[in-house]
Amino acid sequence: MSRRLYKYFTFNKDEDLDKRFHEEMTAQLCLKIKGGFLVNAQTTGLDTLYEKCDDLPTEVKNKVRFILGEVDKMAGDVGALKVKLKKTALHNLFDFVQILDSEKGEIANYKAFLQSFLDLDAELVAASLSVTEEDQSAKSYSYWTGQNSNGTYYRKIRYVFTEWIRMNFEDLIMKKIIKRKRTSSDSFSFEDKKVLYTFQDAKERDGADIDILDLYFQKYEVDHVISVADSGETELINAELMEKQKNRSKGKKSNQPHFPHQELL
């Protein structure tokens, strides 16, 4: 998996991968995540990781696999970039993906999401051209990127990325570039099911009868009429009972309101 993303985005030939640069980059990502993005990812930190860490916590490995997997999907959708990313810029992309995940978003269109990153990166690089020499460490994205194994500087980049994602989150959803991640707070209770049973007059939207016992046997789920991915809220006005197989078949698509309690949607 990781070999493809490194070759497509950073290197040109398979022989480049044999130089082990991609393994060092992966180790730097592991180190940053293990340290909660509060550590340096420079040579001394990597040496300590190699010497004293026989294995990584499962949570760290899962996070690294997730980030590399998301970037690998971009490589699969886009193919090899005509203009390769520097290794430092690829680290920035890793951070961009991780920050979206931490902000409860997930990628819906990998090609468009990558383009959003490339556009932002180009904009920040252009802005760095006007930064004076004495202000480089304080204000220059290009300077930070060049030093981004240093925690002080990659945290500055992460701050900029976090603010950009927060400001553009709803717009990215509207453009279907990202979608909102479902969490446990997006779930309805069994009491909600019983209320909806009454609201729907014991019927599905296609007119099929709902047997109250089937609620107890978990044949029915509560569906978001306007999906969470489309910014739908977890509240009864945006909910309806739906037979489990129908709900799974519907997936993350939104429906038009149908029942009286949904009329204000």
URZIKA-V168445 format. One record per residue. N is the residue number from 1. RES is the residue in three letters. PSI is psi in whole degrees, -180 to 180 (* if undefined). Layout:
n;res;psi
N;RES;PSI
N;RES;PSI
//
This chain:
n;res;psi
1;MET;-56
2;SER;-29
3;ARG;-41
4;ARG;-47
5;LEU;-38
6;TYR;-41
7;LYS;-44
8;TYR;-35
9;PHE;-25
10;THR;-46
11;PHE;169
12;ASN;-31
13;LYS;158
14;ASP;-33
15;GLU;-31
16;ASP;-34
17;LEU;-27
18;ASP;-12
19;LYS;-3
20;ARG;10
21;PHE;-38
22;HIS;-31
23;GLU;-38
24;GLU;-40
25;MET;-40
26;THR;-40
27;ALA;-38
28;GLN;-41
29;LEU;-43
30;CYS;-44
31;LEU;-44
32;LYS;-45
33;ILE;-43
34;LYS;-37
35;GLY;10
36;GLY;27
37;PHE;30
38;LEU;5
39;VAL;162
40;ASN;148
41;ALA;37
42;GLN;-179
43;THR;-43
44;THR;-40
45;GLY;-39
46;LEU;-39
47;ASP;-41
48;THR;-41
49;LEU;-46
50;TYR;-40
51;GLU;-36
52;LYS;-6
53;CYS;100
54;ASP;-30
55;ASP;158
56;LEU;151
57;PRO;147
58;THR;-39
59;GLU;-41
60;VAL;-46
61;LYS;-40
62;ASN;-40
63;LYS;-41
64;VAL;-45
65;ARG;-41
66;PHE;-49
67;ILE;-49
68;LEU;-36
69;GLY;-40
70;GLU;-42
71;VAL;-34
72;ASP;-37
73;LYS;-36
74;MET;-44
75;ALA;-39
76;GLY;-36
77;ASP;-34
78;VAL;-33
79;GLY;-171
80;ALA;132
81;LEU;139
82;LYS;-40
83;VAL;111
84;LYS;151
85;LEU;142
86;LYS;158
87;LYS;-38
88;THR;-37
89;ALA;-34
90;LEU;-37
91;HIS;-39
92;ASN;-38
93;LEU;-41
94;PHE;-46
95;ASP;-40
96;PHE;-43
97;VAL;-45
98;GLN;-39
99;ILE;-41
100;LEU;-44
101;ASP;-43
102;SER;-23
103;GLU;15
104;LYS;36
105;GLY;159
106;GLU;152
107;ILE;131
108;ALA;-32
109;ASN;103
110;TYR;-39
111;LYS;-44
112;ALA;-35
113;PHE;-43
114;LEU;-41
115;GLN;-36
116;SER;-43
117;PHE;-46
118;LEU;-38
119;ASP;-44
120;LEU;-44
121;ASP;-46
122;ALA;-39
123;GLU;-42
124;LEU;-36
125;VAL;-43
126;ALA;-41
127;ALA;-30
128;SER;-22
129;LEU;-25
130;SER;1
131;VAL;131
132;THR;161
133;GLU;-42
134;GLU;-16
135;ASP;6
136;GLN;-51
137;SER;-25
138;ALA;-30
139;LYS;-7
140;SER;115
141;TYR;-40
142;SER;-41
143;TYR;-46
144;TRP;-42
145;THR;-39
146;GLY;-21
147;GLN;23
148;ASN;10
149;SER;-9
150;ASN;123
151;GLY;-35
152;THR;-40
153;TYR;-38
154;TYR;-25
155;ARG;-31
156;LYS;-43
157;ILE;-44
158;ARG;-36
159;TYR;-45
160;VAL;-45
161;PHE;-43
162;THR;-46
163;GLU;-39
164;TRP;-45
165;ILE;-41
166;ARG;-43
167;MET;-31
168;ASN;6
169;PHE;-52
170;GLU;-36
171;ASP;-40
172;LEU;-36
173;ILE;-46
174;MET;-36
175;LYS;1
176;LYS;30
177;ILE;-37
178;ILE;172
179;LYS;158
180;ARG;135
181;LYS;134
182;ARG;139
183;THR;179
184;SER;-25
185;SER;-10
186;ASP;12
187;SER;150
188;PHE;156
189;SER;171
190;PHE;-33
191;GLU;-38
192;ASP;-39
193;LYS;-42
194;LYS;-37
195;VAL;-44
196;LEU;-33
197;TYR;-41
198;THR;-47
199;PHE;-36
200;GLN;6
201;ASP;39
202;ALA;36
203;LYS;151
204;GLU;171
205;ARG;-21
206;ASP;6
207;GLY;-7
208;ALA;141
209;ASP;146
210;ILE;121
211;ASP;127
212;ILE;-33
213;LEU;-29
214;ASP;-22
215;LEU;-42
216;TYR;-30
217;PHE;8
218;GLN;33
219;LYS;-23
220;TYR;145
221;GLU;164
222;VAL;122
223;ASP;141
224;HIS;120
225;VAL;-56
226;ILE;117
227;SER;158
228;VAL;-38
229;ALA;-28
230;ASP;22
231;SER;21
232;GLY;143
233;GLU;155
234;THR;82
235;GLU;158
236;LEU;-31
237;ILE;-23
238;ASN;29
239;ALA;156
240;GLU;151
241;LEU;135
242;MET;136
243;GLU;139
244;LYS;-48
245;GLN;-38
246;LYS;-39
247;ASN;-43
248;ARG;-36
249;SER;-37
250;LYS;-34
251;GLY;-138
252;LYS;14
253;LYS;154
254;SER;154
255;ASN;163
256;GLN;146
257;PRO;148
258;HIS;-44
259;PHE;157
260;PRO;-36
261;HIS;-9
262;GLN;4
263;GLU;-19
264;LEU;2
265;LEU;*
//
